[in-house]
Amino acid sequence: MKPTLLFLTALALLGLTVAVAQERDPGQTFEALRRRLDTDLDGKISESEFPRGRAAFRRLDRDRDGFLTAADFARAETKPAAPATPEREWTAEEVDFFEKKVRPALAANCYECHSATAEKLRGGLRVDGRDQLLAGGSSGPAIVPGNADDSLMIQAVRRTSADLEMPPKKTLAEDVVKDLERWIAMGAPWPRVKAGAATEKLAKAPLDVAKARQFWAFQAPKRATPPATKDAAWAWCDADRFLLAAMEKQGVAPVADADDRTWLRRVAFDLTGLPPTPEELAAFDADRSPKRFDAAVDRLLASPAFGERWGRHWLDVARYAESSGKDSNVLYPQAWRYRDWVIAAMNADMPYDAFVRAQIAGDLLPAKDDEERAKNLVATGYLAVGSKGHNTRDPRQFQLDVADEQIDAVGQGLLGVTLACARCHDHKYDPIPTEDYYALAGIFLSTETRYGTYRGPGNIQPGELIELPARSSAPAGPTMEPATRAVLQRVRDQAQRIVDEAKDEPRTRAGEGDKKTGVEKKKDGVDLFRIKSAREQVAMLDDLFARFDEQGRALPENKLAMGAVEGQPRDIAVLDRGELDKPGAIAPRGMPQVLRTEANAKIAKGSGRKELADWIAAKENPLTARVWANRVWLHLFGTGLVRSPENFGSTGQAPDHPELLDALALDLVANGWSTKKLVRALVLSHAYRLASTSDPRHAKIDPDAITRWRMPDRRLEAEAIRDAMLSVAGTLQKDPPVGSPAGTFEGVLRRDELVQTITRERPVRSVYLPMLRDHLPDALDAFDAPDSAFVTGDRDETSVATQALFLMNDPDVMRTADAFADRLLARKGSDDERVAYAFELAFGRAPSSSELGAVRQFLKDFEKLAAKPEKKEDGGRDRRGARDRLRDRAGDADALPISDPRRAAWSAFAQSLFECAEFRSLG
């Protein structure tokens, strides 16, 4: 056998495996390579002569002399094999990401040639196991955990080299490539498989439903009697009794209570997302009634801000956004209606079971009038706002992907079960066989998802909207601002010029397009691709303009909404590995077997969404009330009783206090599924009243405070930080806006000018800011706003330098600090009184004497600095204040100058308060 150049190079990259060594010794292999690669005939192979890259060359160049010789190959042969990359314990979130994003991609695109079931294994590579990927094939290890750029798999799917392009006959979607990159950057998590089991050919046994139901999450909640405690007087409610018993068992004790102002600031932010005003703090101090805590909670629960705060919590779970994300990022102009419905439902304390039913099957619920009918239709926007790949060419694949996203949202968001992990195979850990997945998929594929997008460039999967009853009070939509109209008009005019120019030019035939742009390469004529795209854009914008009057007001006949309606009922086949062209047995629509009962076993007619909604919202369902009660606890205490709020399965966290969780779930149902009653009970508990101070003795026993012997220090979420800045500055517009700026646009987010127009800063509550996938507002992006492609119940909380830099340099933060300074300077009184008022606004407390002295000195020093001109390079003087010069460096061309040094000093002081950790945290 005479090895080819590619084969010999592959041998070098593999380090001359034992199997190869049996055919050719290291010297022979080197000689074969040298004859083909040694172009300068010096008897050695230099790095420039080596075709496979610097990293591979250096792995073989053992003596680091810059050349490959026979000696290097001999060392490679005798060197012991490197140990396998150690596999750590993967988190539930990492495994879930793999099962939802990576395994389906590998199964759909790679298994046919690179798995244990491939008819002919290509390149010696298997990708159906982590060990197999690390071992690699003829070109070396396929992945380098933690380093996507150096992983051959990523190089192949990026198709950056003509010698390494996979899959061979198609290019993977950009979002799939990004998922693979992210997975490898995580360390390539892969669920552990029992030793001796084939990676993808595990023996399939029938689901033992009775055994599966023994798992705690699938058993009905049980009411336990709170245990007796030594300090009976400390507990004010059953939740306190369960927690105190756990503390006493662990040998820890609760810390002292927080002071009244700390508690009021905590509960104000937790219930409304806004700080208490100095006037509210003073009134609370003056009220010595034992009922003042109850009164404060009732006032906050009744505030419209409660719905805005808790509505935002739900929108994280509902993966709410106003564009599709993925490779084309198409706008969803009517998504805001769903957002507003969620906020209104929270303020009305809509029973949680009804809240769930409306979002799954609102179009199928009875309504007493057009008003209720409109609300029910809007509620189904829950099923429509998820991320979608609008450039997916196969409509069947697009529909299946939409259904998969809906299953994932319902599974993790409402049930705490990772149902979508069963798309390609039986769930690896939970009792969800593939048949159950496709039984649910049939329900959603029997449903028409209405998301409302035009066919055009970047969107080959358009969709319709739902018409709302004309007699409902639903607003027609937002007003189109003049600046928005001007931007869109320029886009339309550019497209119209392309169409007009085409009338005077010879047209080319519709030939093969450019690989990257889709534009036909011709020297003469106008290509049909470009003309068609321009015509579609003109038609889309003309239709958009027709929905507004001359003043930019939305016309009343345009009451449209995203959502879901009934489609053609159908059962679908189980797809082998999730592949459309490999259908198996038909899976009748229905519920997962482990949760199936006689009442929900069959679907009588229609899609089955009504039955699905009733089953999820049933009080007998062991998951729904637990999952929501856990989410409520999480938002008040920092972590859930189940610390994996989207995963109550076997790879999730078991509850810290299972009896307490069951008690909360049962209380939720007993109180009419009232969220406000559950919130009220918890914030009036003794556990919630505790300070966040630590005790070294208790911290040694229970460092994570799992027993809740103290309240945690918590950083505010991004929205609360931004809203608090606007609130203390006095610039926050508390009246909700009508609609969203995204509601006056259509199409794909390709132009920076469009994105900037939509996302420009507006002084409204953050929940009303346009939420575009991949284009979050800077203030939210800086402080860990979630990725709306996923269900998010517990946000990440990072502490990075860019957050401090944002607070120091962002133009909008500077403007808000200016307004804060103006508010302080407008107050009558001394500067010390102004400083005290600033501390009350920002921190809910008075400054200490040392803080007051430090601020005095700061204001004095900064005022001198602001008044001092700066030398210019030409020898002149810049007479503007130092703060204006800092603005120049921050790139804030729109900021108003601060010519008054006193105002500049107070603005810098105000901004320094925003930068304090105390401002953005709850103690």
N, C-alpha and C positions, 0 to 999 in steps of 0.2 A: 504494500500500500504506500502510495506516495502522497503525503499530506499536502493540502493546499495551503496558500499563504494565510487565508482566514483561519483555517483549522490550527495551523502552527501558532499563530498569534494568540488564539484562544487558549492553547496549551500554556503559553507563557502567563497569561492572565490568571489561569487557574492554579498556578504554582506547580505545574507538572504533577498531576494527580497520579496515584498508584496505578490506576488502570492504564494511563498513557505510558507510564514508565515501563510497563511490560512490553510495549511495542517499540519504544525508542528510548535510549538512555539520554541523559541530559546533554552530553556532548553532541550526539547526533541531532537532537532538537535544535541546539544552538546553531549548528552548522547549516541546518536547513533554513533557519530564519536568516542567518547571516548572508547566505547566498541571495536571498530575495530582498533584504533590507539594506545591506551594507553598500550604499551607492558610491561612497568615496573609496571603497576597496582598502580600508585600513585595518581590516580584520576585527573590527568592533562595530557595535550598533550604538549610535549616538541618539540622544533624545529627539533630535529633529528628524531622524530617520525612522523613529518608532511610530507606527500609525495609530496607536490606541490611546494616546493621551498621557499627560504628565504624571497623573496619579498612578496609573498602571506601571509606567516606566520606573518610577521611584520604588515601587514595591519590589521590583525585580533587581534594581541596582543596589545590591546589598552592601557593597563597599563604598557607595556614594562617590564614585570617581567620575560620574557623568557618562559612563559607557556601560553597555552590557557585553559581558564576555562569558566564555564557557564556565569560568569559575563562579560567576553569579548564578548560573543555572544549576551548578552542582550544589551550591549553598541552598538554593531554593528546594532542591530535591531532598536534601538531608534534613532540612529544618522541620521540626515536628509541626503537625497541623495546629493552627491557631484554635483556641477553645471557642466554642460557640458563644455568640453574644448572650450574656445572661438575660433571662426573661424575668422581669419583675412582676409584682402583683399589679394587674391593671385595674384602674378604677372602673366603676360601673359606667361612667360617662364615656370613658375611652372605648370600652367594649361596645357600648351602644352606638357610638360614632362608626366604629368598624362595621358593625352588623347592618347599619342603615345605609352607609355611604360607600364603604370599600368592598365588602364581600359581594354585594350586588353588581358592582362595576367589574370586578374580577370575573364573576360567574358569567356575566353577559358578554364580555369582550375577550376573555383569555382562556377559559377552561377548555374550550373546544380543542385547543392545541397544547395546553400546558397544565394538565391535571391528571389525576390518577385514572380518570375515565376517558381520556383522549384516546382515539383510535390509534394515533401515532404521535408520540411525544416529540415535539419540535424543539430543537436546540438543547435537548437534555434538561430543559427547565420546567419545573412545576411551580405554580403559583397558588396552589390550594392548601398551603400550610406555611407557617412562618419559618420553620426550619428549612423547608424546601426553598423558600425565597432567599434565605441567608446562604444556603449552599450554592444556589445559582445553577447555571447551565454552562454551555460551552463558552460563553463570554464572561463568566465570573459571577459573583454574587449579584443578585438582582436588586437588593436594597441595602442601604447603609443606614440603620436606624438612627434617627436624629439628624440626618443630613440628606435632605431630598436632592440637592444639587449633584451630589456625588453618586446617587443611586441610578444604576443603569435603567431601571424601570421608568424613572421619571424622564431621563434623557430620551428614552424610546417614545413615550407618549407625548412628549413635547415636540418630537420630530425635528429636532434641531440639526440632525445629521442624516444625510441620505442613506448612510450605512446602518442606521439604527432607528427604524420607524415601526412602531407597533401601536395598535393592530395594523396589519399590513395593508388592509383595503379601505380603511376609513380613519378619520381623525376624531379623537374623543372630544366631546364637548368641553369647553373651557372649565365649567364648574366641576366636571368629573376629574379633570387633571388637578384642579386646586384641592379637591378632596383627597386625592392620592398624595399630594405634596404635604398636606396638613397631617395626614395619617403617619407618614414616615417621620415628619418633624416631631410628632408625639413620641416616637420610639417604636413605631409599627406595632401597636397593641393588637393582640390576637388571642381570642379565648382559648384557654387551656383545654386540651383534649386528653382523655385518659390514655395512658401508655398502651400501645398495641392497637389502638383504634385507627382505622383508615381515616384520612383527613376528611374526605367528603362522602365516604361510603359506610357510614355508621348503620348498623342494623336497625331497622325501624320496627318498633313494637307499638301496638295499639296504646293509645293514651289511657292510662288508668285514672279515670276521672275521680273516683273516690279517694285515691291516694293523693292526687293533686290538690284536692280540696282540703287536705289536712294542713297545708301551708297557712300561716297565720293570716295573710292578707286576703285569702279566699274564704275565710270563716267569718260568720256574722259577728259584728261587735257585741261584746258582752258587758253588762253593767256590773262592775265590781264595787263592793263596799269599801270606801276609803279606809285605809288602815289607821289604827289608833297611833297617836304620837305622844311623845313626852311633853312637848310644849304645845298643848292643845290651843292655848290662847293666840298663838302666832298665826294660825291658819284662819283665813276669812271665808274660804270657799273650798269646794272639793278639790279643785286643781291644786290649791295650796297644801291640802292634806296629803295628796299623792306625792307631791314634790318634797315636803318636809319629811315624810317617812323615808324617802330615798336618801335624803341628806343624813338623817340619823343613822340609817343603815351603813352609810359610807364613813360615818364619823366626821362629818362636816356640819357647819351651822350657817344659817343665812347671815349676810352682812347687815349693817344698819340700813335704815331706809334712806333714800335720796331726799334731799331737802325739797320743799314744796315747789320752788321755781324750776329746779332740775326736772322734777316730775312733770310739771306743766309744759315745759319746752319739749320734753320727750313725747308726751301724749299729743301735743299739738302737731308735731311733725308726723307722728305715726298715723294720725287720723286725717290730717288735711294736707300734709306736705309743706306747711308754712309755719314760720316761727310765731310765737305769741307776741303781741304788741306790748310796748311798755305800759300802756293803759290797762291791758288785760292782766299783765303781771301784777300791777299795783292793786287792781280790784281783787285779785285772788289773795294777795297778801292781807288785804283789809278784811276779807270775809273769813271769820273764824268759825263758821258753822261746820259741824261734822259732815254735812251733806255737800260741802263745796266741791269735793272731788267728783261726786256724782253729777252735780250741776255742770261742771266744766266738761265732762265727757258728753253729756246730753247736748250741750251747745255745739260741740265739735261734730258730733254725729249728725246734727241737723244742718250743718253748713253745706252749701253746694260744693265746697272744696273737698268734702269727703269723697264724693263720687269721682272727682278728678284724680284724687290720690289713689283710691282703691281701684278705680277704673284702669289706671295705668298699670297697676299690679296684674290685672287680668289680661291686659293687652300684651304683656310679656308672655303669658301662657298661650294666648291666642295667636302668636307670631304675627302681630299686626304690622302692616307696612302699606305704603301707598304706591309701591312699584313692585315689579315681579322679581327683581334681582336676576341672578344667573347671568348668562352670556349677553342677553339683549336688554334687560332692565326696562321693561315696558311700564308706563305709568298706569295707575289705577285711579282715575279721577273721582270715583264715587266711594272710595274706601272710607272717607271721613264719616259717612252716615253710620257705619257700624261702630266706629269709635264713639260717636255721640250717643248712640243707643246704649252702649256699655256704661258710660258715665251716668246717664239718666237711670238705668236699671239699678246701679249701685246706690244712687241717691234715694231712689224710691224703696230701697231694701227689698227688691224683687226676690221672692223665695228662690233659693239656689236651685231647687229642682225645676222650677219653672224657667229659670235663667238658662239651665242646660237644655231643656226641651225646646225652647224657642230657637236656640242657636243650631240645633241639629235638624229640627223639623218645623220651624215657625210657619212655613208656607202651608203646612198640613194641619195646623191647629185652628180650632174654631175661633172666630172673632165677632164681637158684638157690634162693631161698626168699622168704618173705613179707617179710623184712627188706629185702632188696635190691629187691624189687618196690615197697615203700613209698617207698624212697629215689628210685627212678627216677621214680615218679609225682610226687613233690614237686618234683623237678628241673624238670619242665615248667612250674612256676610262672613261669619266665623268660618264657614266652609270655603269661602272664595278668596280670602286675603293671603293665603299662603304663597310661598315662592313657587314660580313656574318657569319652565324652559320654553319660552314662546317660539324659539327657533327649532324645536324638535320637529323633524321632517315627517315622521310617521305619526299620523293622528292617533292611531291605536296606542302607540307608546306614550304619547302626550297624555292621553286620557288615563292610562294606567299609572303614570307618574303622579298625576293630580290626585287620583284615588289613594295612592300610597301616601302622599303627603297628608291627606285628610285622615287616613287611618292612624298615622303617627300622631297627629294633633289630638285626636280623640283618645288614643291609647295613653299617651303620656300626660296630656293635659287634664283629662277628666277621670281616668282610671288609674293612673300611675303604673301602667304596664306598657312595655316596649313591644307593642303588637307588630310594628313594621319589621321587626327582626325576623319574622317568619315569611317574608316574601319569597326568598330563594330556597329555603329549607326549613324544617321544623326548628322552632326556637331552641337554642342550645341549652337554655337553663330553665325557662318557664314553660308551663304546660299549654303552649300555643302551637299546635301543629300547622303545617302549611295549609291544610284544608280549611282551617278556621280563618286564616288570613284571607283566602280567596272567597270565603263565605261573606266576610265583611266587605271585601272589594266589590263583590257583586252588588251590594247595597249602594255604594257610591258610584259605581259605573251605571247604575240604573237611575242616576240623578244627573240633571243638567246643572253644571256649575256656571253661573253667570258672573263674569268678571269684567266685561265691557272694554274690549280693545279693538282697534282697527287693524285690518290686514294692511301690511306695509313693510317697509325695510326693517328688518330685525324682528318682525312678528308675522310668522306664517301660520300661527294658531290664534286667529281672532276670536272674539266672544261677544255675546250680547249682554244686555243688562235687564233688570226686572223693572217693569213699570209700576210705580206706586199709585194707589188710588188718588185721583185728582182732588177729591174732596178732603183729603187728609191735610193736617197742618204742617206736614213735612216741608221744610224750606226748599225752594227750587235750587239753591246752590250759592256759592260764594260770588262776590262781585269780581269781575275781571279788572284789575288795576291797569291804569294807563301804561305803566312801564311794561307790564306783562303783554298787553296788546301790541305795543311797539316791537317787542322782541319777536313775538309770533308773526307779526306782519312782515318783518324782515326775512324770516325763514320762508314764509309763503312766497314773497316776491322773488327770492332766489330760486325757488322751485319752479315758479311760473316762467322765469327767464329760460330755464332749461327746456321747458315744454315749447315755448314760443320759438326758440332757436331751432328746434327740431323740425318745425314746419317748413323751414327754408333750406334744409340740408337733406341730401340723399340718405335714406335709412339703410343700415346694414341688416343683413339677416341675423336672426337670433342664434349666434354661434356659441362656441365654448367660452365661458368667462374666465377671467383671471382668477387664479387659485385663491388669492387672499381677498380681493375686493369684489369679485363678481362682475367686474366691468370688462366688456369685450375689448381686446386689444386690436384696434384698427386705426390706421392713419387717416382715413377719410370717413365721413359719415358720422352719425350720432347713434350710439349703441342703444338697443331697445331696453336693456336692463335699466339704464340710468333714466330714460324717458318714463318708463313705467313707474319707477320709484318716485320721480318728481310728480307725476300725475296723481299718484296715490296720496302724496303729502299735501298737494293743493286741495284735493277733495276732502281730506281729513280736516284741514284747517278751516276750509269754508264751512263745513258742517259745524265745527266748533264755534266759529264766530256767529253762526245763525242761532245759537242757543243763548245769546246775550243781546240786550238792547244797546242803543247808542251810548248809554251811560255805563255800560259794562255790567248791568244787572242781569242775573240769570232769569230767563223767561219761565213763567209758572208751569208751562206744559212739560218742562224737563225734569220731572220728579222721577229720577231713575236711581237704582241701587244695585250694588253687588249682592250676590246671594245664591240660593239654590232653589230649584224647582224640580218637579217630578219629570223623569225621562221615561224611556221604554224599559219596563222591568225585564231583567234577564239574569240568569245564573251564568257564571263563567267557569271556564276550565282552570284547574290547577296548572300553573305553568312551571315546567321543570326548570329550576334555577332562575325563575323569573323571566324566562325568555319567551317572547311572543310566539315564535315558530316552533315551540315544543309544548303544545297543550296536552294535558292528561285528562283525568276524570273530571266530570262536572262537579262543582261544589255548590250545593243549594245555599241560597242566602240565609244567613242566620247569625247567631251570637256564638262566641267562643264556648266550647263544650264545658270548660271548667266553671263557667258562670251561667250555663244554660239551665233553665227551669221549664217546667210544664207550661208556665204562663208565657214564656217567650220563645218556645221551641220552634214555632212555625210562623212564617210571614203569610198572612192571608192574601194580601193584594198590594199592588204598588211596589215601590222601590224597597220598602222595609225600613226607611228612615224613621217613620213614626214609631214603629216597634223598637227600633234601636234607641231612640230618644227616651221612650217610656222605660225601657230596661235600664238604661244608664241612670235615670233619675228616680228609679224605684227605691223606696226605703229599704227593701230587702237586699239591694245590691251591697255587698260587703265593702266595696272600694270607694264609691263616689263620695259619701259623707266623710270618710276618713281622709281622703285626699284633700278635700277642700278645708276641713278643720285643720289639717296639718299646714296648709298654705297660710291660713289666717294666723296660726301660731308663729310661723316663720317670720311673717312681716312685723310681728310685735316683739318677738324675743330674739331675732337675729338668725336663729337656725331652727329648722323644723324638728319636731319630735321624731320624725323620720327624716334623716339628713340628706336623703336622695329623693326630693319631692316628686320627681318624674318617674321614679322607679321603686315600686313597692314589691318588686319581684325578688328572686333569690340572689341576684347580683347586686341588689340595692342594700341600703342600710336597714337593719332591723330597728324598730322603734326604741328610743331611749326609755320611754315610759309607756309601755303598751296599754296598761289599764287606763291611764290618763287620756291617751289618744282615743280609745274606745268611748270613754265617758264624754269627751268633747263631740265626737261624731254623733252619739246618741242624743246629746243635748241639742245639737244643731237640728236634727230631725224633729225632736219633741217640741222645739220652739218654732215650728213652721218653716224650717230651713232658713231662718233669719240670720243673715251675716252680721247685721248691726248688733243683734242681741248677743251673739258669740263674742264679737269684738268688745262690747261693753263689759261683759263678765270678765274677760281676761285683763283688760286695762285697769279694772278695779280690784284685781287680785293683789295679795300681798307680794307675791313673787314679782309682779310688774313694778311695784313700788320700790324695790330694792335699789341701792346705789350700785355703781359699777366699780367701786373700789375693791381692791384685792386683799387677800389675807394669805401670807406665805404658808401658814399651816394648812389651810384648806387647798391652796393651789398645788401643794405637793401631793395631796391625795386625789384631787379631782381638777387637774390643770385646765381642762376644757370646760369646766363648770357644767358638765352634763346633768348634774343634779339641780342646776339652776340656783346655786347658793349665792350667786351675784348676777346682776344684769351685765351683759357684755358691752364693751365700748363698740359703738357701731358708726361707721361712716355713712353719711347721707347718700342716697342715690343721686345720680347725675341731675335728674329733674328737680329734686328738692334743693340741691346746691344752687342751681341757676335761679329757681323761683325765689329762694331766700334772698339772693343778691338783689333781684328786682324789688322784692317786698320791702327790704330795709331801706332801699334807695327811694321808695315811694313811687316807682314808675310802673309797677305791675298792673296791667289791665285785667281786672278780675272778671269782667263780663266775658263770657265765651264768645269767640268769633263765629260767624256763620260759615260753615264749610272749612275748606283748606285751600291754601294757595295752589296745591297740586290739582285741585278741582277745576282750574281754568286752563289746563294743559291737556294735550293728548300726545301719544306716540312714545318713541324710544328716547331715553335719557342719554343722548350722545353729545349734545352741545354743552360746553361749560357755561355758556351764557344762560341757557335755560335752567340749569341746575342752580346757578347763583341767584337767578330771579326767584325761583321757588323757595330756596332755603335762606334767603336773607333774613336777618334778625328782626323779630317782631316781639314787642313787650307783653306777650300773652303767656299764660301758663304753658309749661313745656309739653304737657300732654297734647296741646293743640298745634304744636310745631309740625310741619310736614315730615313724615318719617319715610324717607326714600332709602331703599336698600342700597348699600354701598355709598350713600351720601348723607350720613347722619349729621345733624347740626354739630358744630365743633364742640360746644359746651357739653353735649351729651356724649359724644365720642370720647372726649378726654377722660371722662369718669365712668367708663365701663358700661355704657348703655348696651343692651344685649343685641346679639345677632338675630334678627327676626326671621332668619331661615329655620330657626329651631324653637321648640317649646322651651321657655326659660322660666323656671319658678324661683331659682336662687341665683342671683347675678354674681358674676365674678367681682372681686374687690381687690384691685391692684393699687399699689402705691409706687408711682414712678416719677422720675424727674420731669417728664413732659407735663404733668399736671401742674406742678409749681410754675413752670415756664408759661403755661397757658394762662394762669391767673395773673402772672406778671405782665404779659405782653399782648394778650388778646384785645383788639380794639373795642369789642363790645363790653368786655369787663371794665376797660378804662372809662367808657362812656357811662356805665352804671356807677362807677366810683365817683365820677363828676356829679351825677345827679344826687348821690348820697351826700357828697360834700355840700351841694347847694341846699339840701334839706336841713343839714345841721346848721349851716351859716344863717339860714332864714329864721332860726329859733331865737327868741329873746333870751337873754341871760349871759352868763360868763362863758368863757371858753371851757372852763372845767365842767360846767353844767352841760355844755354841748358834748364833751368827751363822754361824760357819764351816760347821756342819752344814746350816744353811738354804741356804747357797750351794752346797754339794755336792748337796743334793737338787734345787735349782732349776736350777742351771747346770752341774753336773758338775765344778765346780772350787772351789778355795779363794778367799776374798776377798783382794784386795790390802790392803796396810796402809792406804792412803788410803780404800778402801771400808770397812774395818773401823772406822776413825775416824769416818767419816761416819755409819755406822749407830749407833755409840755415841751420838753427838750427837743423832741423830734420835729414838732411844728415850728419851733424857733429856728432850728438848723436848716430845715428844708425851705423855709420861706426865704432865708438868705441865699440859698443855692438857687432857688427859682428866679430870684431877682438879678442874679449875676449873669451878664452876657458871656457868651462863649466865643473864643477867637475862631475866625474862619481861616481857611487855608490861604486866602488872598490877603490876609492881614486885617480884614474888616472884623466887625462884631455882629454876632447873631443876637438880636435884641429880644428874641422870644424867650419864654421861660424854659427851664430845664425839662419840665414835664412835656412841653411841646416837642422838644428835641428828642426826647425818649419816644414820643409817638412816631416821629419820622422813622426812627430805627425799627419800630414795630410795624412799619408799613401802613399806618392808619391815615390815609390821605383824606378821609372824610371827617375826621374828628375836628370839632370846633376848637380853636386855640384857647388856651388859658393864659390870658395876659396878666391876670392879677396873681402875684406871688402868694398871697394869702389863700386864695382859692386853690391854687396848685398844691400848696402844702396840705390843705384839708382833703383834697382829692387823693393825694398819695397816702394820707393816713387812712382814709376810707378803704382804699384798695388793700392796704396792709391788713385790715381786719378780715377782708375776704380771703386773704392768703393764710390766715391762722387755721391750724387744724381744729381748734375749738369751734370755729364757725361752721365747719362742715361735718361735725360729728355729734353724736348723742352719748352723753355720759350716763 
